[in-house]
Amino acid sequence: MGRIDYLAMKTDDQVTANLINSDINDLKVAAKNLINHATKLGGLGFGTSFLGWVASFAAIYLLILDRTNWRTNMLTSLLVPYIFFSLPLVLFNFLRGEVGKWIAFIAVVLRLFFPRHFPDWLEMPGSLILLLVVAPDFFAHTLKGSWVGVAICLLIGCYLLQEHIRASGGFRNSFTQSHGISNTLGIILLLVYPVWAMVLHFM
């Protein structure tokens, strides 16, 4: 009986390992296809810009998810500097201008004088707008457009991925739990942009 149980456990372990290897291979194929399609659409520069848009919206999605029904213990406030460094220049300059100043002003007034009417889920977006508006040019232009900003995004993505896998109880569980797939894919998208940008920088 013990021999049969041992063989069953060994078979289960092999099935789990095969599933994980299959998931990793699927991710590799998806990443290769994304890179090839981005390159064909308009060269390496367009690929970086496109992945920057994807990464920014993935970070915004995870930030909204954390404020609503994800409720993780991870340090998801790191998504704010990630969005700051990955946000496409069109949106970045728009929010850093007069529009962003008005939004930040209204957020501060609401927080100061009407704290009961200031919902908790607005804390992170409000912090992001404030960061965009008041950040010195050294951060907004020098670091944001350099490999340092990309490296910061990469470190944040790696941290969030490993914390998410740990909180889920393993790599396989992060794809099978409730909302696990969307969360994991969102965090993986955070890594695609900085990895691509770093590869191009050092090519």
PyRosetta script that sets phi, psi and omega in degrees:
from pyrosetta import init, pose_from_sequence

init()
pose = pose_from_sequence("MGRIDYLAMKTDDQVTANLINSDINDLKVAAKNLINHATKLGGLGFGTSFLGWVASFAAIYLLILDRTNWRTNMLTSLLVPYIFFSLPLVLFNFLRGEVGKWIAFIAVVLRLFFPRHFPDWLEMPGSLILLLVVAPDFFAHTLKGSWVGVAICLLIGCYLLQEHIRASGGFRNSFTQSHGISNTLGIILLLVYPVWAMVLHFM")
pose.set_psi(1, -41.9)
pose.set_omega(1, 179.6)
pose.set_phi(2, -63.3)
pose.set_psi(2, -37.0)
pose.set_omega(2, 179.1)
pose.set_phi(3, -63.3)
pose.set_psi(3, -41.3)
pose.set_omega(3, -179.3)
pose.set_phi(4, -66.6)
pose.set_psi(4, -42.2)
pose.set_omega(4, 178.9)
pose.set_phi(5, -62.5)
pose.set_psi(5, -40.0)
pose.set_omega(5, -179.7)
pose.set_phi(6, -63.6)
pose.set_psi(6, -43.4)
pose.set_omega(6, 179.5)
pose.set_phi(7, -65.3)
pose.set_psi(7, -37.9)
pose.set_omega(7, 179.3)
pose.set_phi(8, -65.1)
pose.set_psi(8, -42.5)
pose.set_omega(8, 178.9)
pose.set_phi(9, -64.9)
pose.set_psi(9, -40.7)
pose.set_omega(9, 179.5)
pose.set_phi(10, -63.5)
pose.set_psi(10, -41.1)
pose.set_omega(10, 178.7)
pose.set_phi(11, -64.3)
pose.set_psi(11, -42.4)
pose.set_omega(11, 178.4)
pose.set_phi(12, -61.2)
pose.set_psi(12, -41.3)
pose.set_omega(12, 178.9)
pose.set_phi(13, -63.2)
pose.set_psi(13, -40.4)
pose.set_omega(13, 179.5)
pose.set_phi(14, -66.3)
pose.set_psi(14, -40.0)
pose.set_omega(14, 178.2)
pose.set_phi(15, -62.8)
pose.set_psi(15, -43.8)
pose.set_omega(15, 178.6)
pose.set_phi(16, -62.0)
pose.set_psi(16, -44.9)
pose.set_omega(16, 179.4)
pose.set_phi(17, -62.1)
pose.set_psi(17, -40.6)
pose.set_omega(17, 179.0)
pose.set_phi(18, -64.9)
pose.set_psi(18, -39.4)
pose.set_omega(18, 177.9)
pose.set_phi(19, -63.1)
pose.set_psi(19, -43.6)
pose.set_omega(19, 179.8)
pose.set_phi(20, -64.5)
pose.set_psi(20, -44.0)
pose.set_omega(20, 178.0)
pose.set_phi(21, -61.6)
pose.set_psi(21, -38.4)
pose.set_omega(21, 178.3)
pose.set_phi(22, -65.0)
pose.set_psi(22, -41.7)
pose.set_omega(22, 177.8)
pose.set_phi(23, -62.7)
pose.set_psi(23, -43.0)
pose.set_omega(23, -179.9)
pose.set_phi(24, -64.0)
pose.set_psi(24, -42.1)
pose.set_omega(24, 178.3)
pose.set_phi(25, -63.3)
pose.set_psi(25, -39.5)
pose.set_omega(25, 177.7)
pose.set_phi(26, -62.7)
pose.set_psi(26, -40.8)
pose.set_omega(26, 178.4)
pose.set_phi(27, -64.6)
pose.set_psi(27, -38.7)
pose.set_omega(27, 178.5)
pose.set_phi(28, -64.1)
pose.set_psi(28, -44.0)
pose.set_omega(28, 179.2)
pose.set_phi(29, -63.0)
pose.set_psi(29, -43.0)
pose.set_omega(29, 179.5)
pose.set_phi(30, -62.9)
pose.set_psi(30, -41.3)
pose.set_omega(30, 179.3)
pose.set_phi(31, -64.7)
pose.set_psi(31, -42.6)
pose.set_omega(31, 178.5)
pose.set_phi(32, -62.8)
pose.set_psi(32, -43.1)
pose.set_omega(32, 179.3)
pose.set_phi(33, -63.5)
pose.set_psi(33, -40.8)
pose.set_omega(33, 179.4)
pose.set_phi(34, -62.5)
pose.set_psi(34, -43.5)
pose.set_omega(34, 179.6)
pose.set_phi(35, -64.9)
pose.set_psi(35, -44.9)
pose.set_omega(35, -180.0)
pose.set_phi(36, -62.4)
pose.set_psi(36, -44.3)
pose.set_omega(36, -178.5)
pose.set_phi(37, -67.7)
pose.set_psi(37, -40.6)
pose.set_omega(37, 178.9)
pose.set_phi(38, -64.0)
pose.set_psi(38, -39.3)
pose.set_omega(38, 179.4)
pose.set_phi(39, -66.6)
pose.set_psi(39, -42.5)
pose.set_omega(39, -179.9)
pose.set_phi(40, -65.7)
pose.set_psi(40, -33.7)
pose.set_omega(40, -177.0)
pose.set_phi(41, -67.2)
pose.set_psi(41, -32.4)
pose.set_omega(41, -177.6)
pose.set_phi(42, -177.2)
pose.set_psi(42, 28.6)
pose.set_omega(42, 176.4)
pose.set_phi(43, 86.9)
pose.set_psi(43, 179.8)
pose.set_omega(43, -174.9)
pose.set_phi(44, -67.9)
pose.set_psi(44, -36.9)
pose.set_omega(44, 179.7)
pose.set_phi(45, -63.0)
pose.set_psi(45, -42.7)
pose.set_omega(45, 178.1)
pose.set_phi(46, -64.6)
pose.set_psi(46, -38.8)
pose.set_omega(46, 179.2)
pose.set_phi(47, -59.1)
pose.set_psi(47, -42.7)
pose.set_omega(47, 178.3)
pose.set_phi(48, -64.4)
pose.set_psi(48, -44.4)
pose.set_omega(48, 179.1)
pose.set_phi(49, -62.6)
pose.set_psi(49, -44.5)
pose.set_omega(49, -179.6)
pose.set_phi(50, -62.5)
pose.set_psi(50, -44.6)
pose.set_omega(50, -179.9)
pose.set_phi(51, -68.0)
pose.set_psi(51, -29.5)
pose.set_omega(51, 175.1)
pose.set_phi(52, -63.6)
pose.set_psi(52, -42.5)
pose.set_omega(52, 175.7)
pose.set_phi(53, -61.6)
pose.set_psi(53, -46.3)
pose.set_omega(53, -178.7)
pose.set_phi(54, -61.1)
pose.set_psi(54, -45.9)
pose.set_omega(54, -178.3)
pose.set_phi(55, -64.5)
pose.set_psi(55, -41.2)
pose.set_omega(55, -179.7)
pose.set_phi(56, -62.9)
pose.set_psi(56, -45.1)
pose.set_omega(56, -179.8)
pose.set_phi(57, -69.6)
pose.set_psi(57, -32.2)
pose.set_omega(57, 175.4)
pose.set_phi(58, -64.6)
pose.set_psi(58, -41.5)
pose.set_omega(58, 178.9)
pose.set_phi(59, -66.1)
pose.set_psi(59, -40.8)
pose.set_omega(59, 177.8)
pose.set_phi(60, -64.1)
pose.set_psi(60, -41.3)
pose.set_omega(60, 177.9)
pose.set_phi(61, -60.0)
pose.set_psi(61, -44.9)
pose.set_omega(61, -179.7)
pose.set_phi(62, -67.5)
pose.set_psi(62, -34.6)
pose.set_omega(62, 178.6)
pose.set_phi(63, -65.8)
pose.set_psi(63, -42.6)
pose.set_omega(63, 177.2)
pose.set_phi(64, -65.4)
pose.set_psi(64, -41.4)
pose.set_omega(64, -179.5)
pose.set_phi(65, -62.3)
pose.set_psi(65, -40.2)
pose.set_omega(65, -179.4)
pose.set_phi(66, -66.8)
pose.set_psi(66, -32.5)
pose.set_omega(66, -179.9)
pose.set_phi(67, -79.3)
pose.set_psi(67, -13.7)
pose.set_omega(67, -175.5)
pose.set_phi(68, -110.4)
pose.set_psi(68, -79.7)
pose.set_omega(68, -171.8)
pose.set_phi(69, -123.4)
pose.set_psi(69, 2.6)
pose.set_omega(69, 178.3)
pose.set_phi(70, -78.7)
pose.set_psi(70, -54.4)
pose.set_omega(70, 175.1)
pose.set_phi(71, 50.0)
pose.set_psi(71, 60.6)
pose.set_omega(71, -179.7)
pose.set_phi(72, -95.1)
pose.set_psi(72, 164.1)
pose.set_omega(72, 176.6)
pose.set_phi(73, -90.3)
pose.set_psi(73, 2.4)
pose.set_omega(73, 179.8)
pose.set_phi(74, -68.6)
pose.set_psi(74, 160.1)
pose.set_omega(74, 178.9)
pose.set_phi(75, -81.2)
pose.set_psi(75, 70.8)
pose.set_omega(75, -175.6)
pose.set_phi(76, -73.6)
pose.set_psi(76, -7.7)
pose.set_omega(76, 174.0)
pose.set_phi(77, -63.5)
pose.set_psi(77, -17.4)
pose.set_omega(77, 175.6)
pose.set_phi(78, -65.0)
pose.set_psi(78, -17.1)
pose.set_omega(78, 177.0)
pose.set_phi(79, -65.5)
pose.set_psi(79, -25.6)
pose.set_omega(79, 179.6)
pose.set_phi(80, -64.8)
pose.set_psi(80, -54.5)
pose.set_omega(80, 175.4)
pose.set_phi(81, -63.9)
pose.set_psi(81, -29.5)
pose.set_omega(81, 177.0)
pose.set_phi(82, -61.6)
pose.set_psi(82, -47.3)
pose.set_omega(82, 179.0)
pose.set_phi(83, -62.8)
pose.set_psi(83, -39.3)
pose.set_omega(83, 179.3)
pose.set_phi(84, -57.0)
pose.set_psi(84, -45.9)
pose.set_omega(84, -175.6)
pose.set_phi(85, -83.3)
pose.set_psi(85, -20.9)
pose.set_omega(85, -176.9)
pose.set_phi(86, -103.4)
pose.set_psi(86, -13.0)
pose.set_omega(86, -176.1)
pose.set_phi(87, -60.3)
pose.set_psi(87, 129.6)
pose.set_omega(87, 178.8)
pose.set_phi(88, -56.5)
pose.set_psi(88, 147.6)
pose.set_omega(88, -173.6)
pose.set_phi(89, -58.3)
pose.set_psi(89, -34.4)
pose.set_omega(89, -179.7)
pose.set_phi(90, -59.6)
pose.set_psi(90, -51.0)
pose.set_omega(90, 179.0)
pose.set_phi(91, -69.5)
pose.set_psi(91, -38.6)
pose.set_omega(91, -178.0)
pose.set_phi(92, -60.3)
pose.set_psi(92, -49.9)
pose.set_omega(92, -179.0)
pose.set_phi(93, -67.4)
pose.set_psi(93, -34.9)
pose.set_omega(93, 178.5)
pose.set_phi(94, -63.5)
pose.set_psi(94, -47.1)
pose.set_omega(94, -178.2)
pose.set_phi(95, -75.9)
pose.set_psi(95, -21.5)
pose.set_omega(95, 178.5)
pose.set_phi(96, -81.6)
pose.set_psi(96, -13.5)
pose.set_omega(96, -179.0)
pose.set_phi(97, -86.2)
pose.set_psi(97, -152.3)
pose.set_omega(97, -174.8)
pose.set_phi(98, -62.0)
pose.set_psi(98, -37.1)
pose.set_omega(98, -179.9)
pose.set_phi(99, -60.7)
pose.set_psi(99, -47.2)
pose.set_omega(99, 178.9)
pose.set_phi(100, -63.2)
pose.set_psi(100, -37.7)
pose.set_omega(100, 179.2)
pose.set_phi(101, -63.7)
pose.set_psi(101, -40.9)
pose.set_omega(101, 178.6)
pose.set_phi(102, -66.2)
pose.set_psi(102, -41.7)
pose.set_omega(102, 178.5)
pose.set_phi(103, -62.6)
pose.set_psi(103, -43.9)
pose.set_omega(103, 179.5)
pose.set_phi(104, -64.3)
pose.set_psi(104, -41.1)
pose.set_omega(104, 179.3)
pose.set_phi(105, -61.1)
pose.set_psi(105, -46.9)
pose.set_omega(105, -180.0)
pose.set_phi(106, -63.6)
pose.set_psi(106, -40.6)
pose.set_omega(106, 179.6)
pose.set_phi(107, -62.6)
pose.set_psi(107, -42.7)
pose.set_omega(107, -179.9)
pose.set_phi(108, -66.4)
pose.set_psi(108, -42.6)
pose.set_omega(108, 179.1)
pose.set_phi(109, -61.4)
pose.set_psi(109, -45.7)
pose.set_omega(109, 178.7)
pose.set_phi(110, -61.6)
pose.set_psi(110, -42.3)
pose.set_omega(110, -177.6)
pose.set_phi(111, -67.4)
pose.set_psi(111, -36.1)
pose.set_omega(111, -177.0)
pose.set_phi(112, -78.1)
pose.set_psi(112, -47.1)
pose.set_omega(112, -169.4)
pose.set_phi(113, -103.6)
pose.set_psi(113, -19.5)
pose.set_omega(113, 179.3)
pose.set_phi(114, -132.0)
pose.set_psi(114, 57.3)
pose.set_omega(114, -175.0)
pose.set_phi(115, -61.1)
pose.set_psi(115, -29.6)
pose.set_omega(115, -179.5)
pose.set_phi(116, -71.2)
pose.set_psi(116, -23.6)
pose.set_omega(116, -179.5)
pose.set_phi(117, -97.3)
pose.set_psi(117, 5.8)
pose.set_omega(117, 179.2)
pose.set_phi(118, -99.8)
pose.set_psi(118, 103.4)
pose.set_omega(118, -175.3)
pose.set_phi(119, -67.5)
pose.set_psi(119, 152.1)
pose.set_omega(119, -178.9)
pose.set_phi(120, -61.6)
pose.set_psi(120, -34.3)
pose.set_omega(120, -175.6)
pose.set_phi(121, -70.3)
pose.set_psi(121, -9.5)
pose.set_omega(121, 177.3)
pose.set_phi(122, -90.2)
pose.set_psi(122, -5.3)
pose.set_omega(122, -177.3)
pose.set_phi(123, -59.8)
pose.set_psi(123, -50.8)
pose.set_omega(123, -177.2)
pose.set_phi(124, -68.3)
pose.set_psi(124, -48.3)
pose.set_omega(124, 175.9)
pose.set_phi(125, -58.8)
pose.set_psi(125, -38.4)
pose.set_omega(125, 177.0)
pose.set_phi(126, -62.9)
pose.set_psi(126, -41.7)
pose.set_omega(126, 177.7)
pose.set_phi(127, -63.5)
pose.set_psi(127, -38.5)
pose.set_omega(127, 179.1)
pose.set_phi(128, -63.3)
pose.set_psi(128, -46.7)
pose.set_omega(128, 179.9)
pose.set_phi(129, -61.9)
pose.set_psi(129, -44.0)
pose.set_omega(129, 178.0)
pose.set_phi(130, -60.6)
pose.set_psi(130, -42.5)
pose.set_omega(130, 179.0)
pose.set_phi(131, -62.8)
pose.set_psi(131, -41.8)
pose.set_omega(131, 179.2)
pose.set_phi(132, -63.5)
pose.set_psi(132, -40.0)
pose.set_omega(132, -174.7)
pose.set_phi(133, -76.1)
pose.set_psi(133, -43.3)
pose.set_omega(133, -170.6)
pose.set_phi(134, -97.0)
pose.set_psi(134, -5.8)
pose.set_omega(134, -178.1)
pose.set_phi(135, -61.2)
pose.set_psi(135, 132.8)
pose.set_omega(135, 176.8)
pose.set_phi(136, -62.3)
pose.set_psi(136, 158.4)
pose.set_omega(136, -179.6)
pose.set_phi(137, -58.6)
pose.set_psi(137, -28.3)
pose.set_omega(137, 178.9)
pose.set_phi(138, -58.5)
pose.set_psi(138, -40.3)
pose.set_omega(138, 178.4)
pose.set_phi(139, -83.1)
pose.set_psi(139, -41.3)
pose.set_omega(139, -172.8)
pose.set_phi(140, -73.1)
pose.set_psi(140, -27.3)
pose.set_omega(140, -175.7)
pose.set_phi(141, -123.1)
pose.set_psi(141, -47.0)
pose.set_omega(141, -176.7)
pose.set_phi(142, -70.2)
pose.set_psi(142, -55.9)
pose.set_omega(142, -177.1)
pose.set_phi(143, -75.3)
pose.set_psi(143, -38.4)
pose.set_omega(143, -177.0)
pose.set_phi(144, -60.4)
pose.set_psi(144, -39.0)
pose.set_omega(144, -177.8)
pose.set_phi(145, -90.2)
pose.set_psi(145, 8.2)
pose.set_omega(145, -176.6)
pose.set_phi(146, -113.2)
pose.set_psi(146, 176.9)
pose.set_omega(146, 179.9)
pose.set_phi(147, -69.4)
pose.set_psi(147, -19.9)
pose.set_omega(147, 179.0)
pose.set_phi(148, -65.1)
pose.set_psi(148, -44.9)
pose.set_omega(148, 177.5)
pose.set_phi(149, -62.4)
pose.set_psi(149, -39.0)
pose.set_omega(149, 177.9)
pose.set_phi(150, -65.3)
pose.set_psi(150, -40.8)
pose.set_omega(150, 179.4)
pose.set_phi(151, -64.0)
pose.set_psi(151, -37.6)
pose.set_omega(151, 177.3)
pose.set_phi(152, -62.8)
pose.set_psi(152, -43.3)
pose.set_omega(152, 177.2)
pose.set_phi(153, -61.2)
pose.set_psi(153, -40.3)
pose.set_omega(153, -179.8)
pose.set_phi(154, -64.8)
pose.set_psi(154, -43.6)
pose.set_omega(154, 179.3)
pose.set_phi(155, -63.8)
pose.set_psi(155, -42.1)
pose.set_omega(155, 178.8)
pose.set_phi(156, -63.4)
pose.set_psi(156, -45.0)
pose.set_omega(156, 178.9)
pose.set_phi(157, -60.8)
pose.set_psi(157, -44.2)
pose.set_omega(157, 179.3)
pose.set_phi(158, -63.7)
pose.set_psi(158, -42.7)
pose.set_omega(158, 178.8)
pose.set_phi(159, -61.1)
pose.set_psi(159, -48.6)
pose.set_omega(159, -177.5)
pose.set_phi(160, -64.6)
pose.set_psi(160, -37.0)
pose.set_omega(160, 179.7)
pose.set_phi(161, -65.7)
pose.set_psi(161, -47.5)
pose.set_omega(161, -178.2)
pose.set_phi(162, -68.5)
pose.set_psi(162, -34.1)
pose.set_omega(162, 177.3)
pose.set_phi(163, -69.4)
pose.set_psi(163, -37.7)
pose.set_omega(163, 178.8)
pose.set_phi(164, -66.4)
pose.set_psi(164, -42.5)
pose.set_omega(164, 178.3)
pose.set_phi(165, -64.2)
pose.set_psi(165, -41.3)
pose.set_omega(165, 178.7)
pose.set_phi(166, -64.3)
pose.set_psi(166, -44.6)
pose.set_omega(166, -179.6)
pose.set_phi(167, -66.1)
pose.set_psi(167, -28.7)
pose.set_omega(167, -179.3)
pose.set_phi(168, -81.8)
pose.set_psi(168, -13.5)
pose.set_omega(168, -179.7)
pose.set_phi(169, 88.9)
pose.set_psi(169, 24.1)
pose.set_omega(169, 178.1)
pose.set_phi(170, 129.7)
pose.set_psi(170, 163.0)
pose.set_omega(170, -176.8)
pose.set_phi(171, -61.5)
pose.set_psi(171, -44.1)
pose.set_omega(171, -177.8)
pose.set_phi(172, -65.0)
pose.set_psi(172, -42.0)
pose.set_omega(172, 179.9)
pose.set_phi(173, -64.3)
pose.set_psi(173, -30.2)
pose.set_omega(173, -179.0)
pose.set_phi(174, -66.2)
pose.set_psi(174, -17.2)
pose.set_omega(174, 177.9)
pose.set_phi(175, -101.3)
pose.set_psi(175, -9.8)
pose.set_omega(175, -173.3)
pose.set_phi(176, -114.0)
pose.set_psi(176, -19.9)
pose.set_omega(176, -179.1)
pose.set_phi(177, -72.1)
pose.set_psi(177, 167.2)
pose.set_omega(177, 178.1)
pose.set_phi(178, -57.9)
pose.set_psi(178, 127.1)
pose.set_omega(178, -176.9)
pose.set_phi(179, 63.9)
pose.set_psi(179, 6.1)
pose.set_omega(179, -175.4)
pose.set_phi(180, -64.3)
pose.set_psi(180, -42.9)
pose.set_omega(180, -176.0)
pose.set_phi(181, -63.6)
pose.set_psi(181, -48.5)
pose.set_omega(181, -177.8)
pose.set_phi(182, -63.7)
pose.set_psi(182, -39.9)
pose.set_omega(182, 178.7)
pose.set_phi(183, -64.6)
pose.set_psi(183, -46.8)
pose.set_omega(183, -178.3)
pose.set_phi(184, -64.4)
pose.set_psi(184, -44.7)
pose.set_omega(184, 179.1)
pose.set_phi(185, -64.2)
pose.set_psi(185, -38.1)
pose.set_omega(185, 176.9)
pose.set_phi(186, -60.5)
pose.set_psi(186, -42.9)
pose.set_omega(186, 179.7)
pose.set_phi(187, -69.8)
pose.set_psi(187, -38.3)
pose.set_omega(187, 177.6)
pose.set_phi(188, -62.1)
pose.set_psi(188, -38.0)
pose.set_omega(188, 177.0)
pose.set_phi(189, -62.8)
pose.set_psi(189, -28.3)
pose.set_omega(189, 176.1)
pose.set_phi(190, -64.1)
pose.set_psi(190, -28.4)
pose.set_omega(190, -177.2)
pose.set_phi(191, -85.8)
pose.set_psi(191, -27.4)
pose.set_omega(191, -173.7)
pose.set_phi(192, -62.2)
pose.set_psi(192, -46.3)
pose.set_omega(192, -177.3)
pose.set_phi(193, -62.2)
pose.set_psi(193, -53.5)
pose.set_omega(193, -178.3)
pose.set_phi(194, -65.3)
pose.set_psi(194, -35.0)
pose.set_omega(194, 178.0)
pose.set_phi(195, -62.6)
pose.set_psi(195, -46.8)
pose.set_omega(195, 179.1)
pose.set_phi(196, -60.3)
pose.set_psi(196, -47.0)
pose.set_omega(196, -178.6)
pose.set_phi(197, -65.1)
pose.set_psi(197, -37.3)
pose.set_omega(197, 178.3)
pose.set_phi(198, -68.2)
pose.set_psi(198, -40.2)
pose.set_omega(198, 178.2)
pose.set_phi(199, -61.3)
pose.set_psi(199, -45.0)
pose.set_omega(199, 178.8)
pose.set_phi(200, -64.7)
pose.set_psi(200, -36.7)
pose.set_omega(200, -177.9)
pose.set_phi(201, -65.1)
pose.set_psi(201, -38.5)
pose.set_omega(201, -175.8)
pose.set_phi(202, -97.4)
pose.set_psi(202, 5.7)
pose.set_omega(202, 178.2)
pose.set_phi(203, -73.5)
pose.dump_pdb("model.pdb")
